[in-house]
Amino acid sequence: MFRLPLYQQKRKIGEIIIPVDTTLPKGTPIDLNINIDEHSFITIKVRIGEKTFDASLEPPPPRQMPTDKQVMSLEKSFQEAVTYLPAAKKALAEARYKKAKKSFEATAKRNDIDQAVHDFEEMEEIVANISSTERPLQPPKEFFDDLVKECHEINQFTARAAAEAGHPHDHREIAKAIEAQRIQGERAYANSDQKTLSDCINMLENIRNHVIALYQKIAQPQDARSEIDKVGDYIRYISSEIEKFLLITENLAREYLFDEIKEIQSQLLKLERKTYKNIEDICKEVSQIRVKFERVKNIFIGDCSDIDEEPTKEFFLKIHPNPFHILELSIDATNQEIVERGQEITDLADTEEQRRQIHWAMEQLITKPLTRLEFEIFQIPEAQYNEVDSQQINENEHRLKLQTATGCLLKHLFSGGCNIAPNCGRYRFLTKIIEQRPKLAQALAKDNSNSVQLEWIEVLRGYQSDPHFLHGLAVLYWEQALSCQGDGKQNEHYWLLGTALWAYLLCSDEFWVYFSRKRLTNRDTGERHDLENERQEALMREISSGTLSMQSSFGNQAFAVGRYEAAQLHLHCIDICRQGQESIESTLKKYSLSCQLTPLPKHFSKLSEMAANTLDDFCRGRLQEAPKIVNDAEAIKQLPEGIRKNYKGGIAHLDSLIELNIPVSRVLQ
């Protein structure tokens, strides 16, 4: 008798029993053909020599309550597995593991063996999901090389500023420290040593941040506030960040993480009322609270995502506007222009929050090339800030009329929208269209809605092959969709049109030809060159992944609080992408946009695949919740005597999922 164990990840689900003749010669091949159908039913065919027969699959004996030794061993494996995960993924994994462990300890305490084993297997699955994925060294070598170069450049820039200001700065020692980390990092890549590489990245980022802080100290005027005032401003800044976060997430964070949010707000309130005797101790306490808030925020952001999924940076982009918008710079701005502009508006900033936001914007654009490209793609083309001063307005009545007409057009396009920026220079691509179309300008001057609508349809027809115009339109609708989401509104028009238009652009040849032209700057020569194909594809995947995961996150949040229509809208947006080019073009035509760009079938196929996976992951997460609802101890207590499972609650949960009409096999099965 030959017994072959069968595992699902680390869980033993059965043993294949193969009767073998004891006289069979050593080394005789045994062929197995294992088939699993759509209902997870397993059949096994065995062939030994010329003989073929069916083998049986015996289920494993019931698993016993895990021992203390097994629990400690799993805990150790988990801690080792999460050590080098990115911060947001680590926080999410820890939150899920903590939740499963808490449930396991509760069920083990009341000796509910079946539920305790179920919870322990969930803990094992979390560890397996982290450990089983083979990851290349992160970040990629290109990022490391850029970081080393940035450190040297910032060090040299600071050395010049220090020399001009008469401040001491030993740039040679800093350069030696950078080189030492570069050598260590090169060795780490050669030896596939993630720990050493992570340490090198941290050291280089610390060096970079130290030199940037030194430059700011040299360049900025002395802060006139007392130490007590600085601490008070910092406390109020964190409090405002929490309130902003709760507002943006429609207070869902308060529901998901009520105890943590309440504790953080309580600690801040106590600190505000505290007498500041020891400034250093107070600063330390405030910093610890800030770190805790960032951890809670990261957990919420990734709460409905798979552990192996990138955390949704769109939440971060909602909390922090586009850096180009913060600094009021065009996307062609050089690093020196970014630094100078950042310094200029920092001096004019009224609050600590504004100063921190400016510093964040500078860091995103100067130190992260790929991230900068993402911000460029989400910036309105030709946006110009401070384009017209008061003197020019007085001297140029025509320009004033165009600016007024642009604002009027935005109001007509987004009558139910939110937060249209008052600076019309940001919408120059629309201003140019108004200038070229007298009938549209006349309709806007009369503020005639019907005439404006008819003229705008003509604009859409005239620019259906212009990637520059379509890009600007995509950014506008996407910003409005996000803005309305943050204000607690749902606008189907903005979401569907914004999603379809972005999907169409990212999968069209003309868009990448237009966007890639003179997009990157050579750090050594200052020359601008085009974005090569490899980077185009990487950017396409990054933007697509981000927008799809954002839709999934919004859908998850809406589903969790019973807002099923909102959840269905976001899942419908994902499904439009899943269905491919025909569905995307059909959605655009619904809103009078018959775009005429050259499609890239490879990109459409990749987008469809990513969208299908996103929908599948959403359904998997919701289906995994059903057994937990069925076995919910608190719900069971409220049921009539003799009923030992909350089947009604589980069925209701699945009914809500089915009613979303998601065309995914997980739901249909």
C-alpha positions as CSV (number, residue, x, y, z in Angstrom):
1,M,0.0,0.0,0.0
2,F,1.4,3.4,-1.1
3,R,0.1,6.6,0.7
4,L,0.6,10.0,-0.9
5,P,-0.4,13.0,1.2
6,L,-2.2,15.9,-0.6
7,Y,-1.9,19.5,0.7
8,Q,-3.7,22.8,0.0
9,Q,-0.9,25.2,0.9
10,K,0.2,23.9,4.3
11,R,-3.1,22.2,5.1
12,K,-3.4,18.4,4.6
13,I,-6.7,17.7,2.8
14,G,-6.3,14.0,2.2
15,E,-4.2,11.0,1.3
16,I,-4.1,9.2,-2.0
17,I,-4.2,5.5,-1.4
18,I,-2.5,3.4,-4.1
19,P,-2.5,-0.5,-3.8
20,V,1.0,-1.6,-4.9
21,D,2.0,-5.3,-5.4
22,T,4.9,-6.1,-3.1
23,T,6.6,-8.0,-6.0
24,L,6.7,-4.9,-8.1
25,P,10.4,-4.3,-9.1
26,K,12.2,-1.3,-7.6
27,G,12.2,1.8,-9.8
28,T,8.9,0.9,-11.6
29,P,7.3,4.2,-12.7
30,I,3.9,5.1,-11.3
31,D,1.9,7.7,-13.3
32,L,-0.7,9.8,-11.5
33,N,-3.4,11.9,-13.3
34,I,-5.2,14.1,-10.7
35,N,-8.2,16.1,-11.9
36,I,-10.1,18.8,-10.0
37,D,-13.4,19.9,-11.5
38,E,-15.2,23.3,-11.0
39,H,-16.9,21.9,-7.9
40,S,-13.5,21.0,-6.3
41,F,-14.3,17.3,-6.8
42,I,-11.0,15.3,-7.1
43,T,-10.6,12.1,-9.2
44,I,-7.3,10.2,-9.5
45,K,-6.2,7.8,-12.3
46,V,-3.2,5.6,-11.7
47,R,-1.1,3.7,-14.3
48,I,1.5,1.1,-13.3
49,G,3.0,-0.5,-16.4
50,E,0.1,-1.5,-18.6
51,K,-2.4,-1.5,-15.8
52,T,-4.7,1.6,-15.2
53,F,-7.1,2.0,-12.3
54,D,-8.8,4.6,-10.0
55,A,-7.2,5.4,-6.7
56,S,-9.1,6.5,-3.7
57,L,-8.7,9.7,-1.7
58,E,-9.2,9.4,2.1
59,P,-9.9,12.5,4.1
60,P,-7.4,13.1,6.9
61,P,-8.5,12.4,10.5
62,P,-10.1,15.3,12.3
63,R,-7.5,17.8,13.4
64,Q,-6.9,18.1,17.1
65,M,-6.7,21.3,19.1
66,P,-3.3,23.0,18.3
67,T,-0.8,22.7,21.1
68,D,0.9,25.6,22.8
69,K,4.1,24.5,21.0
70,Q,2.4,24.6,17.6
71,V,1.0,28.1,18.4
72,M,4.4,29.4,19.4
73,S,6.0,27.9,16.3
74,L,3.5,29.5,14.0
75,E,3.9,32.9,15.8
76,K,7.7,32.7,15.3
77,S,7.1,31.8,11.6
78,F,4.8,34.8,11.2
79,Q,7.2,37.3,12.8
80,E,10.0,36.0,10.5
81,A,7.8,36.2,7.4
82,V,6.7,39.9,8.0
83,T,10.1,41.3,8.9
84,Y,11.0,42.6,5.5
85,L,7.5,43.4,4.1
86,P,6.8,47.0,3.1
87,A,5.3,49.0,5.9
88,A,1.8,49.1,4.6
89,K,1.7,45.4,3.8
90,K,3.3,44.5,7.1
91,A,0.6,46.5,9.0
92,L,-2.1,44.8,7.0
93,A,-0.7,41.3,7.6
94,E,-0.2,42.0,11.3
95,A,-3.8,43.3,11.6
96,R,-5.2,40.2,9.9
97,Y,-3.1,37.8,11.9
98,K,-4.0,39.6,15.2
99,K,-7.7,39.3,14.4
100,A,-7.5,35.6,13.5
101,K,-5.3,34.9,16.6
102,K,-7.8,36.8,18.9
103,S,-10.6,34.6,17.5
104,F,-8.6,31.5,18.0
105,E,-7.7,32.3,21.6
106,A,-11.4,33.0,22.4
107,T,-12.7,29.7,20.8
108,A,-9.9,27.7,22.4
109,K,-10.8,29.1,25.8
110,R,-14.4,27.9,25.4
111,N,-13.1,24.6,24.0
112,D,-14.8,25.0,20.6
113,I,-12.4,22.7,18.8
114,D,-13.9,23.0,15.3
115,Q,-13.9,26.8,15.3
116,A,-10.5,26.9,17.0
117,V,-9.0,24.7,14.3
118,H,-10.6,26.8,11.6
119,D,-9.1,30.0,13.1
120,F,-5.7,28.4,13.5
121,E,-5.8,27.3,9.8
122,E,-6.6,30.8,8.9
123,M,-3.5,32.0,10.8
124,E,-1.5,29.3,8.9
125,E,-2.9,30.5,5.6
126,I,-1.8,34.1,6.3
127,V,1.7,32.9,7.1
128,A,1.8,30.7,4.0
129,N,0.6,33.6,1.7
130,I,3.4,35.7,2.9
131,S,6.1,33.0,2.9
132,S,5.2,31.3,-0.4
133,T,5.7,34.3,-2.7
134,E,9.1,34.4,-4.2
135,R,10.0,38.1,-4.5
136,P,12.9,39.7,-6.3
137,L,15.0,42.2,-4.3
138,Q,13.1,45.3,-3.6
139,P,13.5,48.1,-4.6
140,P,14.8,47.4,-8.1
141,K,18.4,48.2,-8.9
142,E,17.4,51.3,-10.9
143,F,15.7,52.8,-7.9
144,F,18.9,52.2,-5.8
145,D,21.1,53.8,-8.4
146,D,18.8,56.8,-8.6
147,L,18.8,57.1,-4.8
148,V,22.6,57.1,-4.7
149,K,22.8,59.7,-7.4
150,E,20.2,61.9,-5.7
151,C,22.1,61.7,-2.4
152,H,25.3,63.0,-4.1
153,E,23.4,65.7,-6.0
154,I,21.6,67.0,-2.9
155,N,24.9,66.9,-1.0
156,Q,26.7,69.0,-3.6
157,F,23.8,71.4,-3.9
158,T,23.8,71.8,-0.1
159,A,27.6,72.3,-0.1
160,R,27.3,75.2,-2.5
161,A,24.5,76.8,-0.4
162,A,26.5,76.3,2.8
163,A,29.5,77.9,1.3
164,E,27.5,80.9,0.1
165,A,25.9,81.3,3.6
166,G,29.1,80.8,5.5
167,H,27.8,77.6,7.3
168,P,30.1,74.6,8.0
169,H,29.2,71.5,6.0
170,D,31.6,68.6,5.6
171,H,30.3,67.4,2.3
172,R,33.4,65.1,1.8
173,E,32.4,63.0,4.8
174,I,28.9,62.8,3.6
175,A,30.1,61.7,0.2
176,K,32.2,58.9,1.8
177,A,29.2,57.7,3.8
178,I,27.1,57.6,0.6
179,E,29.8,55.6,-1.3
180,A,30.1,53.2,1.6
181,Q,26.3,52.5,1.4
182,R,26.6,52.2,-2.4
183,I,29.2,49.5,-2.1
184,Q,27.2,47.6,0.5
185,G,24.1,47.8,-1.7
186,E,25.9,46.6,-4.8
187,R,27.1,43.5,-2.8
188,A,23.5,43.0,-1.6
189,Y,22.2,42.8,-5.1
190,A,25.0,40.5,-6.1
191,N,24.2,38.2,-3.2
192,S,20.4,38.5,-3.2
193,D,20.6,39.8,0.3
194,Q,17.3,41.6,1.0
195,K,18.2,42.5,4.7
196,T,21.4,44.2,3.8
197,L,19.8,46.0,0.9
198,S,16.9,47.2,3.1
199,D,19.5,48.5,5.7
200,C,21.4,50.3,2.9
201,I,18.2,51.9,1.5
202,N,17.3,53.1,5.0
203,M,20.8,54.5,5.6
204,L,20.8,56.3,2.2
205,E,17.3,57.8,2.9
206,N,18.5,59.0,6.3
207,I,21.5,60.6,4.7
208,R,19.3,62.3,2.1
209,N,16.8,63.5,4.7
210,H,19.6,64.8,6.9
211,V,21.2,66.8,4.1
212,I,17.8,68.2,3.0
213,A,17.1,69.2,6.5
214,L,20.5,70.8,6.7
215,Y,19.8,72.7,3.5
216,Q,16.5,73.9,4.8
217,K,18.1,75.1,8.0
218,I,20.7,77.0,6.0
219,A,18.2,78.5,3.5
220,Q,15.2,79.2,5.7
221,P,14.9,82.2,8.0
222,Q,14.8,81.3,11.7
223,D,11.4,80.2,13.0
224,A,10.2,82.9,15.4
225,R,7.9,80.6,17.3
226,S,8.7,79.4,20.8
227,E,9.3,75.6,21.4
228,I,5.9,75.5,23.2
229,D,4.1,77.1,20.2
230,K,5.8,74.6,17.8
231,V,4.6,71.6,19.9
232,G,1.1,73.1,20.1
233,D,1.0,73.6,16.3
234,Y,2.2,70.0,15.7
235,I,-0.5,68.6,18.0
236,R,-3.2,70.6,16.2
237,Y,-1.8,69.5,12.9
238,I,-2.1,65.8,13.7
239,S,-5.7,66.4,15.0
240,S,-6.6,68.1,11.8
241,E,-5.1,65.2,9.8
242,I,-7.2,62.7,11.7
243,E,-10.4,64.7,11.1
244,K,-9.5,65.1,7.4
245,F,-8.9,61.4,7.1
246,L,-12.2,60.5,8.7
247,L,-14.0,63.0,6.5
248,I,-12.4,61.7,3.3
249,T,-13.2,58.1,4.2
250,E,-16.8,59.1,5.0
251,N,-16.1,58.1,8.7
252,L,-15.7,54.5,7.7
253,A,-12.3,54.4,9.5
254,R,-14.2,55.3,12.7
255,E,-16.4,52.3,12.3
256,Y,-13.6,49.8,11.3
257,L,-11.0,51.0,13.9
258,F,-13.2,52.8,16.4
259,D,-11.1,52.0,19.5
260,E,-7.8,52.9,17.9
261,I,-9.1,56.3,16.5
262,K,-10.8,57.1,19.8
263,E,-7.6,56.4,21.8
264,I,-5.4,58.5,19.5
265,Q,-7.8,61.5,19.7
266,S,-8.0,61.1,23.5
267,Q,-4.2,61.1,23.8
268,L,-4.0,64.3,21.7
269,L,-6.6,66.0,23.8
270,K,-4.7,65.2,27.0
271,L,-1.5,66.6,25.5
272,E,-3.2,69.8,24.4
273,R,-4.3,70.4,28.0
274,K,-0.9,69.3,29.5
275,T,1.5,71.8,31.0
276,Y,4.7,71.7,28.9
277,K,7.5,71.3,31.4
278,N,9.8,69.0,29.4
279,I,9.6,69.8,25.7
280,E,11.6,66.8,24.6
281,D,9.3,64.4,26.4
282,I,6.2,66.0,24.9
283,C,7.8,65.9,21.4
284,K,8.5,62.2,21.9
285,E,4.9,61.5,23.0
286,V,3.5,63.5,20.0
287,S,5.8,61.6,17.6
288,Q,4.7,58.3,19.0
289,I,1.0,59.2,18.5
290,R,1.7,60.3,14.9
291,V,3.4,57.0,14.2
292,K,0.3,55.2,15.6
293,F,-2.0,57.2,13.5
294,E,0.0,56.4,10.3
295,R,-0.2,52.7,11.2
296,V,-4.0,52.8,11.7
297,K,-4.3,54.7,8.4
298,N,-2.3,52.1,6.6
299,I,-4.3,49.3,8.1
300,F,-7.6,51.0,6.9
301,I,-6.2,51.7,3.5
302,G,-5.4,48.0,2.9
303,D,-8.2,46.5,5.0
304,C,-10.0,45.0,2.1
305,S,-7.0,44.2,-0.1
306,D,-5.1,40.9,-0.5
307,I,-1.9,40.7,1.4
308,D,0.1,40.4,-1.9
309,E,-1.6,43.4,-3.4
310,E,0.1,46.8,-3.4
311,P,-1.5,49.2,-0.9
312,T,-3.9,51.6,-2.6
313,K,-1.9,54.8,-3.1
314,E,-5.0,56.6,-4.4
315,F,-6.1,57.1,-0.8
316,F,-2.8,58.8,-0.2
317,L,-3.3,60.9,-3.4
318,K,-6.7,62.0,-2.1
319,I,-5.3,63.1,1.3
320,H,-2.4,64.8,-0.4
321,P,-3.2,66.7,-3.7
322,N,-1.0,66.5,-6.7
323,P,2.5,67.9,-5.8
324,F,2.6,70.0,-9.0
325,H,-0.7,71.6,-7.8
326,I,0.6,72.2,-4.2
327,L,3.8,73.9,-5.6
328,E,1.9,75.6,-8.5
329,L,4.5,74.4,-11.0
330,S,4.2,72.9,-14.5
331,I,5.2,69.3,-15.1
332,D,8.4,70.5,-16.8
333,A,9.8,72.0,-13.6
334,T,13.5,71.1,-12.9
335,N,14.7,69.9,-9.5
336,Q,16.3,73.3,-8.9
337,E,13.0,75.1,-9.7
338,I,11.1,72.7,-7.4
339,V,13.5,73.5,-4.5
340,E,13.4,77.2,-5.1
341,R,9.6,77.3,-5.4
342,G,9.2,75.1,-2.3
343,Q,11.5,77.5,-0.4
344,E,9.5,80.5,-1.6
345,I,6.0,79.2,-0.6
346,T,7.3,77.7,2.6
347,D,8.3,81.2,3.7
348,L,4.7,82.3,3.0
349,A,3.0,79.3,4.7
350,D,0.7,80.2,7.6
351,T,0.6,76.8,9.4
352,E,2.8,73.8,10.2
353,E,0.4,71.6,8.1
354,Q,1.0,73.7,5.0
355,R,4.8,73.6,5.5
356,R,4.8,69.8,5.9
357,Q,2.6,69.4,2.8
358,I,5.1,71.5,0.8
359,H,8.0,69.4,2.0
360,W,6.1,66.3,1.1
361,A,5.4,67.6,-2.4
362,M,9.1,68.5,-2.9
363,E,10.2,65.1,-1.8
364,Q,7.8,63.2,-4.1
365,L,9.0,65.1,-7.2
366,I,12.7,65.2,-6.5
367,T,13.5,61.8,-5.0
368,K,11.1,59.4,-6.7
369,P,11.3,59.4,-10.6
370,L,8.6,56.8,-11.2
371,T,6.2,58.4,-8.7
372,R,6.8,61.8,-10.4
373,L,5.7,60.3,-13.7
374,E,2.5,59.1,-12.1
375,F,1.8,62.6,-10.8
376,E,2.6,64.0,-14.2
377,I,0.1,61.7,-15.9
378,F,-2.6,62.8,-13.4
379,Q,-1.9,66.5,-14.0
380,I,-3.9,68.5,-16.5
381,P,-1.7,69.1,-19.6
382,E,-0.5,72.7,-20.1
383,A,-1.5,73.7,-16.6
384,Q,0.1,77.0,-15.7
385,Y,-0.2,78.6,-12.3
386,N,0.2,82.3,-11.6
387,E,-0.2,82.8,-15.3
388,V,-1.9,86.2,-15.1
389,D,-1.2,88.8,-12.5
390,S,-3.5,91.8,-11.6
391,Q,-1.6,94.2,-13.9
392,Q,-1.9,91.9,-16.9
393,I,-5.6,91.5,-16.2
394,N,-6.1,95.2,-16.2
395,E,-4.2,95.6,-19.4
396,N,-5.8,92.7,-21.3
397,E,-9.6,92.6,-21.3
398,H,-9.6,89.8,-23.8
399,R,-7.7,87.5,-21.5
400,L,-9.9,88.3,-18.6
401,K,-13.0,87.3,-20.7
402,L,-11.3,84.0,-21.6
403,Q,-10.6,83.3,-18.0
404,T,-14.2,84.0,-17.0
405,A,-15.5,81.9,-19.9
406,T,-13.2,79.0,-18.8
407,G,-14.7,79.1,-15.3
408,C,-18.2,79.2,-16.7
409,L,-17.5,76.2,-18.9
410,L,-16.2,74.2,-15.9
411,K,-19.4,75.0,-14.0
412,H,-21.5,73.8,-16.9
413,L,-19.5,70.6,-17.3
414,F,-19.5,69.8,-13.6
415,S,-22.7,71.4,-12.3
416,G,-23.1,68.6,-9.7
417,G,-19.4,68.4,-9.0
418,C,-17.1,69.6,-6.2
419,N,-14.0,71.7,-5.6
420,I,-13.2,73.2,-9.0
421,A,-9.9,75.0,-8.6
422,P,-10.3,78.8,-8.9
423,N,-7.0,79.2,-10.9
424,C,-8.2,79.1,-14.5
425,G,-4.6,79.0,-15.7
426,R,-4.7,75.4,-14.7
427,Y,-7.2,74.7,-17.4
428,R,-5.4,76.4,-20.3
429,F,-6.3,73.6,-22.7
430,L,-9.9,74.5,-22.3
431,T,-9.2,78.3,-22.6
432,K,-7.5,77.6,-26.0
433,I,-10.6,75.8,-27.2
434,I,-12.9,78.6,-26.2
435,E,-10.6,81.1,-27.9
436,Q,-10.7,79.1,-31.2
437,R,-14.5,78.6,-31.1
438,P,-16.5,81.9,-31.1
439,K,-19.9,80.2,-30.9
440,L,-18.9,78.4,-27.7
441,A,-17.5,81.7,-26.3
442,Q,-20.7,83.5,-27.1
443,A,-22.9,80.7,-25.5
444,L,-20.7,80.9,-22.3
445,A,-21.0,84.7,-22.3
446,K,-24.8,84.4,-22.3
447,D,-24.6,81.5,-19.8
448,N,-27.1,79.6,-22.0
449,S,-27.0,76.0,-20.8
450,N,-28.6,74.4,-23.9
451,S,-26.3,76.3,-26.3
452,V,-23.2,75.5,-24.2
453,Q,-24.2,71.8,-24.3
454,L,-24.7,71.7,-28.1
455,E,-21.4,73.5,-28.7
456,W,-19.6,71.2,-26.3
457,I,-20.8,68.2,-28.2
458,E,-19.2,69.8,-31.3
459,V,-16.0,70.2,-29.4
460,L,-16.0,66.5,-28.5
461,R,-16.5,65.6,-32.1
462,G,-13.7,67.9,-33.2
463,Y,-11.2,66.6,-30.7
464,Q,-11.9,62.9,-30.7
465,S,-8.5,62.1,-32.2
466,D,-6.5,64.5,-30.0
467,P,-4.8,62.7,-27.1
468,H,-3.7,66.0,-25.5
469,F,-7.4,67.1,-25.2
470,L,-8.6,63.7,-24.1
471,H,-5.9,63.5,-21.4
472,G,-7.0,66.8,-19.9
473,L,-10.6,65.6,-20.0
474,A,-9.7,62.3,-18.3
475,V,-7.9,64.1,-15.4
476,L,-10.8,66.5,-15.0
477,Y,-13.4,63.7,-14.7
478,W,-11.2,61.6,-12.5
479,E,-10.6,64.5,-10.1
480,Q,-14.3,65.2,-9.9
481,A,-15.2,61.6,-9.2
482,L,-12.6,61.5,-6.4
483,S,-13.7,64.9,-5.0
484,C,-17.3,63.9,-4.9
485,Q,-16.4,60.6,-3.2
486,G,-14.5,62.5,-0.5
487,D,-17.5,64.8,0.0
488,G,-19.8,61.8,0.5
489,K,-21.5,62.0,-2.9
490,Q,-21.8,59.5,-5.7
491,N,-21.8,60.7,-9.3
492,E,-22.2,57.8,-11.8
493,H,-21.4,60.0,-14.8
494,Y,-18.0,61.1,-13.5
495,W,-17.0,57.6,-12.4
496,L,-18.0,55.8,-15.6
497,L,-16.7,58.4,-18.0
498,G,-13.5,58.9,-16.0
499,T,-12.8,55.1,-15.8
500,A,-13.5,54.4,-19.5
501,L,-11.5,57.4,-20.7
502,W,-8.5,56.5,-18.7
503,A,-8.7,52.9,-19.8
504,Y,-9.0,54.0,-23.4
505,L,-6.0,56.4,-23.2
506,L,-3.7,53.9,-21.4
507,C,-4.4,51.4,-24.2
508,S,-3.9,53.7,-27.2
509,D,-0.8,54.3,-29.2
510,E,-1.2,58.1,-29.8
511,F,-1.5,58.8,-26.1
512,W,1.8,57.2,-25.3
513,V,3.5,58.9,-28.2
514,Y,2.2,62.2,-27.0
515,F,2.9,61.6,-23.2
516,S,6.3,60.1,-23.6
517,R,7.8,62.9,-25.7
518,K,10.7,64.6,-23.9
519,R,9.4,63.2,-20.6
520,L,12.6,62.4,-18.7
521,T,15.5,64.6,-17.8
522,N,19.1,63.3,-17.9
523,R,20.6,64.1,-14.4
524,D,24.1,64.6,-15.8
525,T,23.4,66.7,-18.9
526,G,20.0,68.2,-18.2
527,E,18.8,67.0,-21.6
528,R,15.2,65.8,-22.0
529,H,14.5,62.5,-23.7
530,D,11.5,60.3,-24.5
531,L,10.0,57.7,-22.2
532,E,11.1,54.3,-23.6
533,N,8.7,51.4,-24.2
534,E,9.6,49.5,-21.1
535,R,8.9,52.4,-18.8
536,Q,5.7,53.1,-20.7
537,E,4.4,49.6,-20.0
538,A,5.5,49.8,-16.4
539,L,3.6,53.1,-16.0
540,M,0.6,51.7,-17.7
541,R,0.5,48.7,-15.3
542,E,1.1,50.9,-12.3
543,I,-1.7,53.4,-13.2
544,S,-4.1,50.6,-14.1
545,S,-3.4,48.6,-11.0
546,G,-3.9,51.7,-8.8
547,T,-7.2,52.8,-10.4
548,L,-8.6,49.3,-10.3
549,S,-7.6,48.6,-6.7
550,M,-9.0,52.0,-5.7
551,Q,-12.4,51.1,-7.2
552,S,-12.3,47.8,-5.4
553,S,-11.5,49.5,-2.1
554,F,-14.4,51.9,-2.5
555,G,-16.6,49.0,-3.4
556,N,-15.5,47.1,-0.3
557,Q,-16.2,50.0,2.0
558,A,-19.6,50.7,0.5
559,F,-20.5,47.0,0.7
560,A,-19.3,46.8,4.4
561,V,-21.8,49.5,5.5
562,G,-24.7,48.3,3.3
563,R,-24.4,50.9,0.5
564,Y,-24.9,48.3,-2.2
565,E,-25.7,50.8,-5.0
566,A,-22.4,52.6,-4.5
567,A,-20.6,49.2,-4.3
568,Q,-22.3,48.1,-7.6
569,L,-21.1,51.3,-9.3
570,H,-17.5,50.8,-8.5
571,L,-17.6,47.1,-9.5
572,H,-19.3,48.1,-12.7
573,C,-16.4,50.4,-13.5
574,I,-14.0,47.5,-13.0
575,D,-16.2,45.2,-15.1
576,I,-16.1,47.7,-18.0
577,C,-12.4,47.3,-18.0
578,R,-12.7,43.5,-17.7
579,Q,-14.9,43.3,-20.8
580,G,-12.3,45.0,-22.9
581,Q,-12.1,47.5,-25.8
582,E,-15.7,47.2,-27.0
583,S,-17.2,47.8,-23.6
584,I,-14.9,50.8,-23.0
585,E,-15.7,52.4,-26.3
586,S,-19.4,51.8,-25.8
587,T,-19.3,53.6,-22.4
588,L,-17.5,56.6,-24.0
589,K,-20.1,56.8,-26.8
590,K,-22.9,56.9,-24.2
591,Y,-21.4,60.2,-23.2
592,S,-20.9,61.5,-26.7
593,L,-17.2,60.6,-26.9
594,S,-16.4,58.6,-30.0
595,C,-12.6,58.5,-29.6
596,Q,-10.5,57.8,-32.7
597,L,-7.1,56.7,-31.4
598,T,-5.2,53.6,-32.4
599,P,-5.8,50.7,-29.9
600,L,-3.0,48.6,-28.5
601,P,-4.5,45.1,-28.2
602,K,-1.7,43.9,-25.8
603,H,-2.6,46.7,-23.4
604,F,-6.3,46.1,-23.6
605,S,-5.7,42.4,-22.9
606,K,-3.5,43.2,-19.9
607,L,-6.0,45.6,-18.5
608,S,-8.8,43.1,-18.9
609,E,-6.8,40.5,-17.1
610,M,-6.0,42.8,-14.2
611,A,-9.7,43.8,-13.9
612,A,-10.8,40.2,-13.9
613,N,-8.3,39.4,-11.1
614,T,-9.5,42.5,-9.1
615,L,-13.2,41.4,-9.4
616,D,-12.2,37.8,-8.4
617,D,-10.2,39.1,-5.3
618,F,-13.2,41.2,-4.3
619,C,-15.5,38.2,-4.4
620,R,-13.0,35.9,-2.7
621,G,-12.8,38.4,0.2
622,R,-16.6,38.6,0.6
623,L,-17.1,34.8,0.3
624,Q,-14.5,34.2,3.0
625,E,-16.6,36.4,5.4
626,A,-19.7,34.1,5.1
627,P,-18.3,31.3,7.3
628,K,-17.3,33.8,9.9
629,I,-20.9,35.2,10.0
630,V,-22.3,31.7,10.3
631,N,-20.1,31.0,13.2
632,D,-20.3,34.4,14.9
633,A,-20.6,33.6,18.6
634,E,-22.4,36.9,19.5
635,A,-25.0,36.4,16.7
636,I,-25.6,32.8,17.7
637,K,-26.4,33.9,21.3
638,Q,-29.3,35.9,20.0
639,L,-30.8,32.9,18.0
640,P,-33.6,30.6,19.4
641,E,-32.4,27.8,21.6
642,G,-31.2,24.8,19.7
643,I,-30.0,26.7,16.6
644,R,-26.2,26.4,16.7
645,K,-25.2,28.3,13.5
646,N,-26.1,31.8,12.2
647,Y,-27.1,30.4,8.7
648,K,-29.6,33.2,8.2
649,G,-26.9,35.9,8.6
650,G,-24.6,34.0,6.2
651,I,-27.3,33.6,3.6
652,A,-28.2,37.3,3.8
653,H,-24.6,38.2,3.3
654,L,-24.3,36.0,0.2
655,D,-27.7,37.3,-1.1
656,S,-26.3,40.9,-1.0
657,L,-23.2,39.8,-2.9
658,I,-25.3,38.0,-5.6
659,E,-27.5,41.1,-6.0
660,L,-24.5,43.1,-7.1
661,N,-24.7,41.1,-10.4
662,I,-20.9,40.5,-10.6
663,P,-20.2,38.1,-13.6
664,V,-17.5,36.2,-11.7
665,S,-17.4,32.4,-11.4
666,R,-16.8,32.6,-7.6
667,V,-20.2,34.2,-7.2
668,L,-22.0,32.1,-9.9
669,Q,-20.9,28.9,-8.2
